[in-house]
Amino acid sequence: MLFRGETDGILAGSVIRRAWRSAREAALPPHVFESPTGRRVYDNRNTRLTECLNDGIPAAQVAEWAGNSVAVLLATYARCIDGQLPDLERRPEAAGDLPEVPGVG
């Protein structure tokens, strides 16, 4: 079993929660620690789905992997998406940077 103590007894939920909180606080930057990301052990799934969205993987693909609809996925995780704004702001500018085609124009 995953959560057994030194005497082979099952650890209390409060012990697991305290250890998890300490590990998160040690490993995460303050703004992520304060966010819903990874707040509970079960949230590892949620954390991975959020990471996929933050990495720019299309929501439809992440929803398929999660076994959710896009609407459910975004209703749950949209507030956790972080760091994409600079890339999104550059896209309209980049669209104007198309290479010139010889003999056209």
Phi and psi in degrees as a GROMACS rama.xvg file:
@    title "Ramachandran Plot"
@    xaxis  label "Phi"
@    yaxis  label "Psi"
@TYPE xy
-69.3017  -43.701  LEU-2
-113.327  77.7794  PHE-3
-116.445  144.455  ARG-4
-84.7912  -176.049  GLY-5
-62.3521  -31.0804  GLU-6
-92.554  15.8411  THR-7
70.8127  9.43551  ASP-8
-83.4427  157.545  GLY-9
-73.5832  133.17  ILE-10
-70.5643  145.013  LEU-11
-68.8744  148.697  ALA-12
-56.6724  -36.5063  GLY-13
-64.7057  -34.3465  SER-14
-67.4967  -44.5205  VAL-15
-63.1297  -44.3702  ILE-16
-63.0185  -41.3001  ARG-17
-64.9413  -42.7943  ARG-18
-64.4087  -42.076  ALA-19
-63.7293  -43.8024  TRP-20
-61.9429  -43.8905  ARG-21
-62.8331  -42.2112  SER-22
-64.678  -43.6396  ALA-23
-61.6385  -44.4802  ARG-24
-63.7334  -36.576  GLU-25
-73.2098  -30.9807  ALA-26
-97.6898  -22.9826  ALA-27
-107.218  147.359  LEU-28
-64.6859  153.445  PRO-29
-52.1428  -41.6902  PRO-30
-67.6256  -29.3128  HIS-31
-79.2594  -40.1625  VAL-32
-57.9088  -39.6751  PHE-33
-77.4977  -14.7934  GLU-34
-80.6972  172.109  SER-35
-69.2908  -11.7224  PRO-36
-59.8562  118.601  THR-37
68.3553  22.2457  GLY-38
-64.057  -36.8509  ARG-39
-114.681  160.848  ARG-40
-56.8597  -40.8273  VAL-41
-59.1121  -26.0807  TYR-42
-66.6838  -5.86067  ASP-43
-55.5112  -40.7475  ASN-44
-61.6473  -47.6253  ARG-45
-61.705  -39.6786  ASN-46
-62.0766  -44.9127  THR-47
-63.9717  -41.7621  ARG-48
-63.5926  -40.4061  LEU-49
-63.5929  -42.4068  THR-50
-60.1853  -41.2814  GLU-51
-60.4266  -45.6248  CYS-52
-64.3591  -41.9363  LEU-53
-66.0436  -27.9373  ASN-54
-79.6791  -0.954119  ASP-55
88.1976  9.36983  GLY-56
-68.3924  131.041  ILE-57
-55.2353  140.597  PRO-58
-56.6783  -34.9882  ALA-59
-62.4955  -38.737  ALA-60
-70.9294  -43.8287  GLN-61
-62.8369  -40.8172  VAL-62
-61.4906  -40.9286  ALA-63
-62.2981  -46.673  GLU-64
-60.1795  -36.7043  TRP-65
-80.9249  -14.4244  ALA-66
76.2682  28.8878  GLY-67
-121.779  166.475  ASN-68
-81.5414  161.678  SER-69
-60.2794  -40.6459  VAL-70
-60.4129  -45.0229  ALA-71
-65.9868  -43.4367  VAL-72
-58.3619  -50.5944  LEU-73
-71.4078  -32.614  LEU-74
-63.5457  -32.2491  ALA-75
-85.4489  -41.5996  THR-76
-109.687  -6.74583  TYR-77
-57.5896  -36.2039  ALA-78
-72.9114  -11.7987  ARG-79
-97.0739  -10.087  CYS-80
-70.7663  129.129  ILE-81
-144.157  143.254  ASP-82
90.9918  2.05292  GLY-83
-93.0145  -14.6867  GLN-84
-57.6443  -45.7411  LEU-85
-57.9872  -40.9685  PRO-86
-66.8118  -41.7732  ASP-87
-65.0941  -36.0584  LEU-88
-68.6069  -28.4587  GLU-89
-79.0277  -22.7024  ARG-90
-58.8558  -47.3765  ARG-91
-61.3917  -36.7878  PRO-92
-66.0409  -42.0258  GLU-93
-66.1765  -30.2959  ALA-94
-62.7006  -28.9242  ALA-95
-80.296  -6.35406  GLY-96
-97.7744  34.3085  ASP-97
-71.0642  143.897  LEU-98
-66.6835  148.706  PRO-99
-78.0056  141.031  GLU-100
-98.7077  123.623  VAL-101
-57.2081  135.59  PRO-102
83.6582  0.176119  GLY-103
-111.518  135.839  VAL-104
